[in-house]
Amino acid sequence: MRQLAEKMQIAPESLSRAINGNPQLSTIQSIASNLNVEVADLFHSSLDPNDLTAIVVFRGKTLVTNNINSLIDFAAEIKESLQSEKITEYDINGKYHAK
Protein backbone atom coordinates (compact mmCIF):
# COMPACT_ATOMS: atom_id res chain seq x y z
CA MET A 1 0.00 0.00 0.00
CA ARG A 2 2.87 2.33 0.79
CA GLN A 3 4.33 1.92 -2.72
CA LEU A 4 0.97 2.69 -4.33
CA ALA A 5 0.52 5.76 -2.13
CA GLU A 6 3.98 6.95 -3.15
CA LYS A 7 3.13 6.49 -6.85
CA MET A 8 -0.08 8.46 -6.29
CA GLN A 9 1.88 11.09 -4.35
CA ILE A 10 -0.38 10.86 -1.31
CA ALA A 11 0.15 9.76 2.27
CA PRO A 12 -0.41 6.04 2.93
CA GLU A 13 -2.96 7.01 5.59
CA SER A 14 -4.95 8.97 3.00
CA LEU A 15 -4.98 6.00 0.64
CA SER A 16 -6.06 3.71 3.44
CA ARG A 17 -8.93 6.04 4.39
CA ALA A 18 -10.02 6.25 0.75
CA ILE A 19 -10.01 2.48 0.29
CA ASN A 20 -11.79 1.74 3.56
CA GLY A 21 -14.26 4.60 3.29
CA ASN A 22 -16.28 5.93 0.40
CA PRO A 23 -13.67 6.98 -2.18
CA GLN A 24 -14.36 9.48 -4.91
CA LEU A 25 -14.35 8.27 -8.50
CA SER A 26 -11.18 10.26 -9.17
CA THR A 27 -9.40 8.35 -6.39
CA ILE A 28 -10.56 5.02 -7.78
CA GLN A 29 -9.41 6.06 -11.25
CA SER A 30 -6.03 7.11 -9.89
CA ILE A 31 -5.59 3.80 -8.07
CA ALA A 32 -6.45 1.87 -11.23
CA SER A 33 -4.17 4.02 -13.36
CA ASN A 34 -1.24 3.58 -10.99
CA LEU A 35 -1.79 -0.18 -10.89
CA ASN A 36 -2.11 -0.27 -14.71
CA VAL A 37 -5.55 -1.91 -14.54
CA GLU A 38 -9.07 -0.93 -15.50
CA VAL A 39 -11.34 0.48 -12.78
CA ALA A 40 -13.59 -2.59 -13.09
CA ASP A 41 -10.61 -4.81 -12.27
CA LEU A 42 -10.48 -3.28 -8.80
CA PHE A 43 -13.81 -4.84 -7.88
CA HIS A 44 -14.63 -8.46 -7.21
CA SER A 45 -16.44 -9.65 -10.32
CA SER A 46 -18.15 -12.82 -9.14
CA LEU A 47 -21.11 -12.98 -6.82
CA ASP A 48 -21.43 -15.50 -4.08
CA PRO A 49 -25.13 -16.29 -3.71
CA ASN A 50 -24.89 -15.25 -0.08
CA ASP A 51 -23.68 -11.78 -1.12
CA LEU A 52 -26.97 -10.79 -2.73
CA THR A 53 -30.23 -9.68 -1.20
CA ALA A 54 -32.55 -7.77 -3.51
CA ILE A 55 -35.95 -6.21 -3.07
CA VAL A 56 -37.23 -4.58 -6.23
CA VAL A 57 -40.67 -3.06 -6.66
CA PHE A 58 -41.76 -2.08 -10.15
CA ARG A 59 -45.30 -0.93 -10.81
CA GLY A 60 -46.76 -2.95 -7.97
CA LYS A 61 -44.85 -6.14 -8.74
CA THR A 62 -42.33 -7.05 -6.04
CA LEU A 63 -39.32 -9.29 -6.35
CA VAL A 64 -37.55 -10.47 -3.21
CA THR A 65 -34.57 -12.68 -4.02
CA ASN A 66 -31.06 -13.72 -3.16
CA ASN A 67 -30.54 -15.25 -6.60
CA ILE A 68 -28.65 -13.25 -9.23
CA ASN A 69 -30.43 -14.97 -12.10
CA SER A 70 -33.84 -14.01 -10.72
CA LEU A 71 -32.67 -10.42 -10.41
CA ILE A 72 -31.34 -10.39 -13.99
CA ASP A 73 -34.59 -11.89 -15.29
CA PHE A 74 -36.68 -9.31 -13.44
CA ALA A 75 -34.49 -6.49 -14.72
CA ALA A 76 -34.98 -7.81 -18.26
CA GLU A 77 -38.76 -7.79 -17.74
CA ILE A 78 -38.58 -4.18 -16.58
CA LYS A 79 -36.42 -3.20 -19.53
CA GLU A 80 -38.78 -4.90 -21.98
CA SER A 81 -41.77 -3.17 -20.40
CA LEU A 82 -40.11 0.22 -20.63
CA GLN A 83 -38.96 -0.35 -24.20
CA SER A 84 -42.48 -1.31 -25.26
CA GLU A 85 -43.60 2.06 -23.89
CA LYS A 86 -40.70 3.75 -25.70
CA ILE A 87 -39.21 4.93 -22.42
CA THR A 88 -35.45 5.37 -22.73
CA GLU A 89 -32.69 5.17 -20.13
CA TYR A 90 -32.34 8.95 -20.47
CA ASP A 91 -35.97 9.33 -19.51
CA ILE A 92 -35.46 7.16 -16.45
CA ASN A 93 -32.36 9.06 -15.36
CA GLY A 94 -33.81 12.38 -16.37
CA LYS A 95 -37.44 13.25 -16.78
CA TYR A 96 -39.16 9.82 -17.12
CA HIS A 97 -41.88 10.21 -19.71
CA ALA A 98 -43.19 8.15 -22.58
CA LYS A 99 -42.14 9.24 -26.06
Contacts in CASP RR format, 6 or more apart in sequence:
PFRMAT RR
TARGET T0000
AUTHOR 0000-0000-0000
METHOD contacts of the structure
MODEL  1
MRQLAEKMQIAPESLSRAINGNPQLSTIQSIASNLNVEVADLFHSSLDPN
DLTAIVVFRGKTLVTNNINSLIDFAAEIKESLQSEKITEYDINGKYHAK
1 12 0 8 1.000
1 15 0 8 1.000
1 16 0 8 1.000
2 12 0 8 1.000
4 15 0 8 1.000
4 31 0 8 1.000
4 34 0 8 1.000
4 35 0 8 1.000
5 11 0 8 1.000
5 12 0 8 1.000
5 14 0 8 1.000
5 15 0 8 1.000
7 34 0 8 1.000
8 15 0 8 1.000
8 30 0 8 1.000
8 31 0 8 1.000
8 34 0 8 1.000
15 31 0 8 1.000
18 24 0 8 1.000
18 27 0 8 1.000
18 31 0 8 1.000
19 31 0 8 1.000
23 31 0 8 1.000
28 39 0 8 1.000
28 42 0 8 1.000
29 39 0 8 1.000
31 42 0 8 1.000
32 38 0 8 1.000
32 39 0 8 1.000
32 41 0 8 1.000
32 42 0 8 1.000
35 42 0 8 1.000
47 68 0 8 1.000
49 66 0 8 1.000
49 67 0 8 1.000
49 68 0 8 1.000
50 66 0 8 1.000
52 65 0 8 1.000
52 66 0 8 1.000
52 67 0 8 1.000
52 68 0 8 1.000
52 71 0 8 1.000
53 65 0 8 1.000
53 66 0 8 1.000
54 63 0 8 1.000
54 64 0 8 1.000
54 65 0 8 1.000
54 66 0 8 1.000
54 71 0 8 1.000
55 62 0 8 1.000
55 63 0 8 1.000
55 64 0 8 1.000
56 62 0 8 1.000
56 63 0 8 1.000
56 71 0 8 1.000
56 74 0 8 1.000
56 75 0 8 1.000
57 63 0 8 1.000
58 74 0 8 1.000
58 78 0 8 1.000
58 81 0 8 1.000
59 81 0 8 1.000
63 70 0 8 1.000
63 71 0 8 1.000
63 74 0 8 1.000
65 71 0 8 1.000
65 74 0 8 1.000
82 88 0 8 1.000
82 92 0 8 1.000
85 98 0 8 1.000
86 98 0 8 1.000
86 99 0 8 1.000
87 96 0 8 1.000
87 97 0 8 1.000
87 98 0 8 1.000
87 99 0 8 1.000
88 99 0 8 1.000
91 97 0 8 1.000
91 98 0 8 1.000
91 99 0 8 1.000
END
